[in-house]
């Protein structure tokens, strides 16, 4: 049980970092050019439909293709992270419990972050 909780915690933290921060952009912007992302930020801030969110995952979501929707949807991302985790560590029977635990932890962390 403790192993399940810890495994879900790893998955939830990875998803929280991916979906709620700009960590990928910040750590890689010196190696790659993100001119399109920076232009999108300027356009988003100057538009009337700006809702206060300019994260890198929001930028990816704006691309409107299947893969971008898959990696920016919390439920989808958590599911595939769980599948990768159980395949790596041979816990195939634990997928439903791991997924539900990871979802609960993710939304609890997200709630605490936004408070």
C-alpha positions in Angstrom: 0.0 0.0 0.0 2.8 2.4 0.9 4.6 1.6 -2.4 1.4 2.4 -4.3 1.1 5.7 -2.5 4.7 6.6 -3.2 4.5 5.6 -6.9 1.3 7.7 -7.3 3.1 10.6 -5.6 6.0 10.5 -8.2 3.5 10.4 -11.0 1.4 13.2 -9.6 4.4 15.5 -9.0 5.6 14.9 -12.6 2.1 15.8 -13.9 1.9 18.8 -11.7 5.2 20.1 -12.8 4.4 19.5 -16.4 0.9 21.0 -16.4 1.2 23.8 -13.8 4.6 25.3 -14.4 6.9 26.5 -17.2 9.7 24.2 -16.2 10.3 22.7 -19.6 10.5 26.1 -21.2 12.6 27.7 -18.5 15.2 24.9 -18.5 15.5 24.5 -22.3 15.1 28.1 -23.6 18.9 28.6 -23.7 19.4 25.5 -25.9 16.4 25.9 -28.3 14.6 28.9 -29.8 11.1 29.5 -28.5 10.3 32.5 -30.7 6.8 31.1 -31.5 6.0 30.6 -27.8 7.2 34.1 -26.9 5.2 35.6 -29.7 2.2 33.7 -28.5 2.7 35.1 -25.0 2.7 38.7 -26.4 -0.4 38.0 -28.5 -2.2 36.4 -25.5 -1.4 39.3 -23.2 -2.6 41.8 -25.7 -5.8 40.1 -26.7 -9.1 40.7 -25.0 -9.7 37.0 -24.4 -6.6 36.7 -22.1 -7.6 34.7 -19.0 -4.5 35.0 -16.9 -2.7 31.8 -18.1 0.3 31.7 -20.3 2.0 28.5 -19.3 3.9 26.4 -21.8 1.2 23.6 -21.6 -1.4 26.2 -22.6 0.7 27.1 -25.6 1.0 23.4 -26.6 -2.8 23.0 -26.1 -3.4 25.9 -28.5 -1.9 23.8 -31.3 -5.1 21.7 -31.5 -3.7 18.3 -32.5 -4.2 14.9 -30.9 -0.8 14.6 -29.3 -1.0 18.1 -27.8 -4.4 17.4 -26.3 -3.1 14.1 -24.9 -0.2 15.7 -23.0 -2.1 18.7 -21.7 -5.2 16.8 -20.4 -4.5 15.9 -16.7 -6.5 12.6 -16.9 -4.9 11.5 -20.1 -1.3 12.5 -19.0 -1.7 10.7 -15.6 -3.1 7.6 -17.3 -0.1 7.3 -19.7 2.4 8.1 -17.0 0.8 5.3 -14.9 1.0 2.9 -17.9 4.7 3.7 -18.4 5.4 3.3 -14.7 3.7 -0.1 -14.3 5.4 -1.4 -17.4 8.8 -0.2 -16.1 8.3 -1.8 -12.7 6.1 -4.8 -13.5 3.0 -3.7 -11.5 0.5 -4.4 -14.3 -2.3 -5.5 -11.9 -2.0 -2.2 -9.9 -2.9 0.1 -12.8 -6.4 1.0 -11.7 -5.4 1.6 -8.1 -2.3 3.5 -9.1 -4.3 5.7 -11.6 -7.0 6.6 -9.1 -4.5 7.3 -6.4 -2.4 9.5 -8.8 -5.5 11.4 -9.8 -6.5 12.1 -6.3 -3.0 13.2 -5.3 -2.7 15.4 -8.4 -6.0 17.2 -7.8 -5.2 17.6 -4.1 -1.8 19.1 -5.0 -3.3 21.3 -7.6 -5.9 22.6 -5.1 -3.2 23.3 -2.5 -1.1 25.1 -5.1 -4.0 27.4 -6.1 -5.0 28.2 -2.6 
